[in-house]
Amino acid sequence: MLAFLLAPITFLLVTIYAPAMSIKSLKDGKITKDDVHWLAFWVAWSVLNGLETATFGLFFLIPFYAEAKFAVLVYMLFFDGAKAVFEKAIDPLLVKLLDHIPAEYIEKLEQDPKAFIMEVAHIGKAFAVQKANDMKEKANAAKESSASEGKNKKSKGK
């Protein structure tokens, strides 16, 4: 209902206020509570936006979702809610997720992220090429099968 009013305010808070405060926090040269706050905010905000993207924006079909999202944004920005959201929601899910990822992958990712991503991309590409070849073979087999059935029907019709 109020989404049309809250959207521009959300945009300004996330694109101007939060980055300005993050930059200020980074430039002071010390690790402070402020640094933890802004890091937690960006992680939580990224996760929320990632979920929205992964669900193709279906969250916005939930009544008052935009208003609830705005309330969460204000809570995270101004009431130290980002750390609470991270500690109570994101971190426990991350721990469960990491339990299912082999330790060697996590180690490789931490040691050399670029090499790890290139390796995973290569594996993904090989998988996609294999699946494409399998699909081509099935399509060709189906074509040949339908062509031979067509010839059989013509010869029976004579």
C-alpha positions as CSV (number, residue, x, y, z in Angstrom):
1,M,0.0,0.0,0.0
2,L,2.7,2.5,1.0
3,A,5.3,0.9,-1.4
4,F,5.1,3.7,-3.8
5,L,6.2,6.1,-1.0
6,L,8.7,3.8,0.6
7,A,10.5,2.7,-2.5
8,P,12.2,6.1,-3.1
9,I,13.1,6.4,0.5
10,T,14.5,2.9,0.5
11,F,16.5,3.7,-2.6
12,L,18.0,6.8,-1.0
13,L,18.9,5.0,2.2
14,V,20.5,2.1,0.5
15,T,22.3,4.0,-2.3
16,I,23.4,7.2,-0.5
17,Y,23.1,6.9,3.3
18,A,24.4,3.3,3.8
19,P,27.4,3.7,1.4
20,A,28.3,7.1,2.9
21,M,28.4,5.6,6.4
22,S,30.3,2.5,5.2
23,I,32.9,4.7,3.5
24,K,33.2,6.8,6.6
25,S,33.6,3.7,8.7
26,L,36.3,2.3,6.4
27,K,38.3,5.5,6.3
28,D,38.8,5.9,10.0
29,G,41.5,3.2,9.9
30,K,40.3,1.3,13.0
31,I,38.0,-1.7,13.4
32,T,35.2,-0.5,15.4
33,K,31.6,-1.4,16.3
34,D,30.6,0.8,13.4
35,D,32.6,-1.4,11.0
36,V,30.8,-4.5,12.3
37,H,27.5,-2.8,12.0
38,W,28.0,-1.8,8.3
39,L,29.5,-5.1,7.3
40,A,26.6,-6.9,8.9
41,F,24.2,-4.5,7.2
42,W,25.6,-5.2,3.7
43,V,25.6,-8.9,4.2
44,A,22.0,-8.9,5.5
45,W,20.8,-6.6,2.7
46,S,22.6,-8.6,0.0
47,V,21.0,-11.8,1.3
48,L,17.6,-10.2,1.3
49,N,18.0,-8.9,-2.2
50,G,19.4,-12.2,-3.4
51,L,16.4,-14.0,-2.1
52,E,14.1,-11.5,-3.9
53,T,16.0,-12.1,-7.1
54,A,16.0,-15.9,-6.7
55,T,12.2,-15.9,-6.2
56,F,11.7,-13.5,-9.2
57,G,10.2,-10.9,-6.9
58,L,7.4,-13.1,-5.7
59,F,7.8,-11.7,-2.2
60,F,6.1,-8.6,-3.4
61,L,2.9,-10.5,-3.8
62,I,2.8,-10.9,-0.1
63,P,0.6,-8.2,1.4
64,F,2.6,-5.5,3.0
65,Y,5.9,-7.0,2.0
66,A,7.3,-3.7,0.9
67,E,6.3,-2.1,4.2
68,A,7.8,-4.9,6.1
69,K,11.0,-4.7,4.1
70,F,11.2,-1.0,4.8
71,A,10.7,-1.6,8.5
72,V,13.6,-4.2,8.4
73,L,15.7,-1.7,6.6
74,V,15.1,1.0,9.2
75,Y,15.7,-1.5,12.0
76,M,19.0,-2.7,10.4
77,L,20.2,0.9,9.7
78,F,19.3,2.8,12.8
79,F,18.7,0.3,15.6
80,D,21.7,-2.0,15.3
81,G,19.4,-4.6,13.8
82,A,21.8,-5.7,11.1
83,K,24.0,-7.5,13.6
84,A,20.9,-9.2,15.2
85,V,19.6,-10.2,11.7
86,F,23.0,-11.6,10.9
87,E,23.5,-13.5,14.2
88,K,19.9,-14.9,14.4
89,A,19.1,-15.6,10.8
90,I,22.0,-15.5,8.4
91,D,24.8,-17.0,10.4
92,P,22.9,-20.2,11.6
93,L,21.8,-20.8,8.0
94,L,25.3,-20.3,6.7
95,V,26.7,-22.8,9.3
96,K,24.2,-25.4,8.1
97,L,25.0,-24.6,4.4
98,L,28.8,-25.0,5.1
99,D,28.2,-28.4,6.7
100,H,27.1,-29.6,3.2
101,I,30.0,-28.2,1.3
102,P,33.2,-30.3,1.3
103,A,36.0,-28.7,3.4
104,E,38.4,-28.9,0.4
105,Y,36.2,-26.6,-1.6
106,I,36.0,-24.1,1.2
107,E,39.8,-24.3,1.6
108,K,40.3,-23.8,-2.1
109,L,37.9,-20.8,-2.2
110,E,39.7,-19.2,0.7
111,Q,43.2,-19.7,-0.7
112,D,42.6,-18.6,-4.3
113,P,39.0,-17.4,-5.0
114,K,39.8,-16.7,-8.7
115,A,41.3,-20.1,-9.4
116,F,38.4,-21.8,-7.5
117,I,35.8,-20.0,-9.5
118,M,37.6,-20.8,-12.8
119,E,37.7,-24.5,-11.8
120,V,34.1,-24.6,-10.9
121,A,33.2,-22.7,-14.1
122,H,35.2,-25.3,-16.1
123,I,33.4,-28.2,-14.4
124,G,30.0,-26.4,-15.1
125,K,30.9,-25.8,-18.7
126,A,31.9,-29.5,-19.2
127,F,28.7,-30.6,-17.6
128,A,26.6,-28.3,-19.8
129,V,28.5,-29.5,-23.0
130,Q,27.9,-33.1,-22.0
131,K,24.1,-32.4,-21.4
132,A,23.9,-30.6,-24.8
133,N,25.5,-33.5,-26.6
134,D,23.2,-36.0,-24.8
135,M,20.2,-33.9,-25.9
136,K,21.5,-33.8,-29.5
137,E,21.9,-37.6,-29.6
138,K,18.4,-38.1,-28.3
139,A,17.0,-35.6,-30.8
140,N,18.9,-37.4,-33.7
141,A,17.7,-40.8,-32.4
142,A,14.1,-39.5,-32.3
143,K,14.4,-38.1,-35.8
144,E,15.8,-41.3,-37.2
145,S,13.1,-43.3,-35.4
146,S,10.3,-41.1,-36.8
147,A,11.8,-41.2,-40.3
148,S,12.0,-45.0,-40.2
149,E,8.4,-45.2,-39.0
150,G,7.4,-42.9,-41.8
151,K,9.1,-45.2,-44.4
152,N,7.4,-48.3,-42.8
153,K,4.0,-46.7,-43.1
154,K,4.6,-45.8,-46.8
155,S,5.7,-49.3,-47.6
156,K,2.7,-50.9,-45.9
157,G,0.4,-48.5,-47.7
158,K,1.5,-49.8,-51.2
